[in-house]
């Protein structure tokens, strides 16, 4: 006489541990990513007679090509124009600057970068950093 097994093996995948791992990965990437705030909305702000000047804390110079330079999201014609803009800043505004960041395309000529650095140093700015992207683990 043959007896039948009461319990048959069931082949199923338990999804709870996999969901836990995916949730942990999402949290890890949310915490470890740095968020860069890039202004994407252009606004035309209303005028006011009682405004107060707020000193700029960080100066960002973007060199996209030999003919395209930006100073804090405002187009600039050349490194000499950067020099003129910085020279027109008051001494208090220059002293309030915490740092200067230069973003440049990797194809920008070396001589142009030296001109931009010279313009910054002529105006007494010393804390200058070059923004780069991190390399992937090799």
Secondary structure, DSSP 8 states (H G I E B T S, - for coil): -----S---------HHHHHHHHHHHHHHHHH----------------TT------SEEEEEEEETTEEEETTEEESSHHHHHHHHHHS-HHHHHH--EEEEEE-TTS-HHHHHHHHHHHHHTT---EEEE-------
